[in-house]
Amino acid sequence: MQIYTDVIGREIKIALSLQASAFGAAMFGAIAAGSEAGGYDSIEDAVEHMASLEKKTYLPIPKTQRSITNYLPNIENYMIILVEGKIRR
């Protein structure tokens, strides 16, 4: 996750659920039902009542971000670094 955070340059918070995609769909189902049927009227309400995050938050590391940026012009090597963890020469 740290690599993703460094690449996009944004904080990442991890969902507590291992099935976050299904959980998100369930939240939108609750919104579709609406509050009169026991659901919620907005995604903000659904998130407030249904979602949980792990305590771990990943923050970008500026030094690492600069290192990653140096590789961007050479996309092939960049992908090899991500996949294999090494640079081909």
MARZA-758814 format. One record per residue (C-alpha): residue number from 1; residue in one letter; z, y, x. Coordinates in steps of 0.001 Angstrom, whole numbers, plus 500000, padded with zeros to 6 digits. Layout:
REM residues N
<nr:NUM | rest:A | Z:Z | Y:Y | X:X> $
...
//
This chain:
REM residues 89
<nr:1 | rest:M | Z:500000 | Y:500000 | X:500000> $
<nr:2 | rest:Q | Z:500643 | Y:502354 | X:502889> $
<nr:3 | rest:I | Z:496976 | Y:502184 | X:503905> $
<nr:4 | rest:Y | Z:495878 | Y:503127 | X:500368> $
<nr:5 | rest:T | Z:498342 | Y:506020 | X:500353> $
<nr:6 | rest:D | Z:497101 | Y:507281 | X:503710> $
<nr:7 | rest:V | Z:493438 | Y:506969 | X:502690> $
<nr:8 | rest:I | Z:493775 | Y:508838 | X:499374> $
<nr:9 | rest:G | Z:496401 | Y:511255 | X:500695> $
<nr:10 | rest:R | Z:498593 | Y:510949 | X:497610> $
<nr:11 | rest:E | Z:501969 | Y:509493 | X:496720> $
<nr:12 | rest:I | Z:501843 | Y:506022 | X:495147> $
<nr:13 | rest:K | Z:504550 | Y:504656 | X:492861> $
<nr:14 | rest:I | Z:504443 | Y:500942 | X:492097> $
<nr:15 | rest:A | Z:504749 | Y:499567 | X:488570> $
<nr:16 | rest:L | Z:507634 | Y:497150 | X:488109> $
<nr:17 | rest:S | Z:505442 | Y:494799 | X:486067> $
<nr:18 | rest:L | Z:503167 | Y:492356 | X:487888> $
<nr:19 | rest:Q | Z:500839 | Y:492633 | X:484887> $
<nr:20 | rest:A | Z:500464 | Y:496422 | X:484935> $
<nr:21 | rest:S | Z:496933 | Y:496374 | X:483475> $
<nr:22 | rest:A | Z:498004 | Y:494306 | X:480461> $
<nr:23 | rest:F | Z:501100 | Y:496453 | X:480106> $
<nr:24 | rest:G | Z:498956 | Y:499597 | X:480052> $
<nr:25 | rest:A | Z:496782 | Y:498052 | X:477340> $
<nr:26 | rest:A | Z:499933 | Y:497291 | X:475336> $
<nr:27 | rest:M | Z:500998 | Y:500940 | X:475669> $
<nr:28 | rest:F | Z:497667 | Y:502105 | X:474259> $
<nr:29 | rest:G | Z:498067 | Y:499551 | X:471456> $
<nr:30 | rest:A | Z:501426 | Y:501134 | X:470639> $
<nr:31 | rest:I | Z:499713 | Y:504532 | X:470556> $
<nr:32 | rest:A | Z:497007 | Y:503173 | X:468243> $
<nr:33 | rest:A | Z:499739 | Y:501947 | X:465875> $
<nr:34 | rest:G | Z:501391 | Y:505362 | X:465863> $
<nr:35 | rest:S | Z:505060 | Y:506206 | X:465417> $
<nr:36 | rest:E | Z:505022 | Y:505491 | X:461675> $
<nr:37 | rest:A | Z:504252 | Y:501831 | X:462440> $
<nr:38 | rest:G | Z:506819 | Y:501530 | X:465257> $
<nr:39 | rest:G | Z:504531 | Y:502700 | X:468069> $
<nr:40 | rest:Y | Z:504133 | Y:506055 | X:469792> $
<nr:41 | rest:D | Z:502103 | Y:509187 | X:469179> $
<nr:42 | rest:S | Z:501166 | Y:509933 | X:472798> $
<nr:43 | rest:I | Z:500795 | Y:508197 | X:476142> $
<nr:44 | rest:E | Z:503657 | Y:510323 | X:477455> $
<nr:45 | rest:D | Z:505973 | Y:508954 | X:474747> $
<nr:46 | rest:A | Z:504831 | Y:505385 | X:475389> $
<nr:47 | rest:V | Z:505331 | Y:505713 | X:479156> $
<nr:48 | rest:E | Z:508772 | Y:507262 | X:478691> $
<nr:49 | rest:H | Z:509950 | Y:504367 | X:476520> $
<nr:50 | rest:M | Z:507997 | Y:501412 | X:477895> $
<nr:51 | rest:A | Z:507186 | Y:501888 | X:481591> $
<nr:52 | rest:S | Z:509290 | Y:501108 | X:484632> $
<nr:53 | rest:L | Z:508579 | Y:501803 | X:488289> $
<nr:54 | rest:E | Z:509888 | Y:500081 | X:491382> $
<nr:55 | rest:K | Z:512227 | Y:502164 | X:493503> $
<nr:56 | rest:K | Z:509736 | Y:502011 | X:496402> $
<nr:57 | rest:T | Z:507424 | Y:504999 | X:496696> $
<nr:58 | rest:Y | Z:504709 | Y:505257 | X:499327> $
<nr:59 | rest:L | Z:504048 | Y:508676 | X:500843> $
<nr:60 | rest:P | Z:501097 | Y:509580 | X:503068> $
<nr:61 | rest:I | Z:501851 | Y:509665 | X:506786> $
<nr:62 | rest:P | Z:499983 | Y:512715 | X:508168> $
<nr:63 | rest:K | Z:499476 | Y:511208 | X:511652> $
<nr:64 | rest:T | Z:497946 | Y:508065 | X:510153> $
<nr:65 | rest:Q | Z:495791 | Y:510109 | X:507782> $
<nr:66 | rest:R | Z:494314 | Y:511989 | X:510761> $
<nr:67 | rest:S | Z:493587 | Y:508683 | X:512505> $
<nr:68 | rest:I | Z:491853 | Y:507290 | X:509426> $
<nr:69 | rest:T | Z:489794 | Y:510460 | X:509022> $
<nr:70 | rest:N | Z:488434 | Y:509980 | X:512546> $
<nr:71 | rest:Y | Z:486876 | Y:506684 | X:511418> $
<nr:72 | rest:L | Z:485181 | Y:507989 | X:508274> $
<nr:73 | rest:P | Z:481861 | Y:508921 | X:509949> $
<nr:74 | rest:N | Z:481448 | Y:505295 | X:511005> $
<nr:75 | rest:I | Z:481805 | Y:503460 | X:507674> $
<nr:76 | rest:E | Z:480880 | Y:500028 | X:509050> $
<nr:77 | rest:N | Z:483659 | Y:500084 | X:511649> $
<nr:78 | rest:Y | Z:486037 | Y:501556 | X:509094> $
<nr:79 | rest:M | Z:485497 | Y:498617 | X:506717> $
<nr:80 | rest:I | Z:485932 | Y:496139 | X:509567> $
<nr:81 | rest:I | Z:489232 | Y:497802 | X:510469> $
<nr:82 | rest:L | Z:490463 | Y:497443 | X:506875> $
<nr:83 | rest:V | Z:489294 | Y:493844 | X:506479> $
<nr:84 | rest:E | Z:489831 | Y:492365 | X:509946> $
<nr:85 | rest:G | Z:492296 | Y:494816 | X:511438> $
<nr:86 | rest:K | Z:490188 | Y:495404 | X:514556> $
<nr:87 | rest:I | Z:487248 | Y:497436 | X:515823> $
<nr:88 | rest:R | Z:483991 | Y:495710 | X:516783> $
<nr:89 | rest:R | Z:482178 | Y:497151 | X:519738> $
//
